Amino acid sequence: MRVRSVPVLDEVVRDDEAVVLVGGQVLRVSPLAHSLRTLAADWTGLEELAARLAERHGDPGGDVVELLRAVVADLQGAGLVETGE
């Protein structure tokens, strides 16, 4: 699976967090989700993305790629990323 950030109407970044305007909604984006969106500005494989996020935020233990799938699904549901094969 590959992941890519979707452009938003507006974004304010403070420290490691962001607030974005997408689809008429204002969403607060966690540091992990903000990093994911930043690292996936262009199509990025899930395995590479998991490794880079673990480098930046620490290894959560367990199957990092499987844990990341849930985060990506949430962000996709919010309209903040898209996925492809």
C-alpha positions in Angstrom: 0.0 0.0 0.0 1.1 3.6 -0.7 0.0 6.7 1.0 -0.2 10.4 -0.1 -1.3 13.5 1.6 -4.3 15.3 0.2 -4.2 19.1 -0.1 -6.3 20.9 2.4 -8.0 24.4 2.1 -5.9 25.8 5.0 -3.4 24.6 7.6 -1.9 26.1 10.7 1.1 24.4 12.2 2.3 25.0 15.8 5.1 22.9 17.2 4.3 19.4 16.1 0.5 19.7 15.8 -1.7 21.2 13.1 -5.2 22.4 12.5 -6.5 21.9 9.0 -9.6 23.0 7.1 -10.8 20.2 4.9 -14.3 19.5 3.5 -15.8 22.4 5.4 -14.5 21.1 8.7 -11.7 22.2 11.0 -9.7 19.3 12.3 -7.0 19.1 14.9 -4.2 16.9 13.7 -2.0 15.0 16.2 1.8 15.2 16.0 1.9 11.6 14.6 -0.7 12.4 11.9 1.0 15.7 11.0 4.3 13.9 10.6 2.6 11.2 8.5 1.1 13.9 6.2 4.5 15.7 5.9 6.4 12.5 5.2 3.8 11.4 2.6 3.7 14.6 0.6 4.2 12.3 -2.4 3.3 8.6 -2.8 5.2 6.7 -0.1 5.1 3.0 0.7 3.6 2.0 4.0 6.7 0.1 5.1 9.0 3.1 4.5 6.5 5.5 6.1 6.3 3.2 9.2 10.1 3.2 9.5 10.4 7.0 9.2 7.6 7.6 11.7 9.2 5.2 14.2 12.5 7.1 13.7 10.8 10.4 14.4 8.4 9.4 17.2 9.9 6.2 18.6 9.1 2.5 18.0 5.6 1.7 19.4 6.4 -2.0 19.6 4.4 -4.7 17.8 3.8 -4.7 14.1 4.4 -1.1 13.2 3.0 -1.4 9.7 -0.3 -3.0 11.0 -0.6 -0.2 13.6 0.0 2.4 10.9 -2.8 0.9 8.7 -5.4 1.9 11.3 -4.0 5.5 11.5 -4.0 5.7 7.7 -7.6 4.5 7.6 -8.7 7.2 10.1 -6.9 9.9 8.1 -8.3 8.6 4.9 -11.8 8.7 6.4 -11.2 12.4 7.4 -10.1 13.2 3.8 -6.5 14.0 4.8 -4.7 11.2 2.9 -5.4 8.8 0.0 -4.1 5.3 -0.6 -3.2 3.3 -3.6 -1.5 0.0 -4.5 
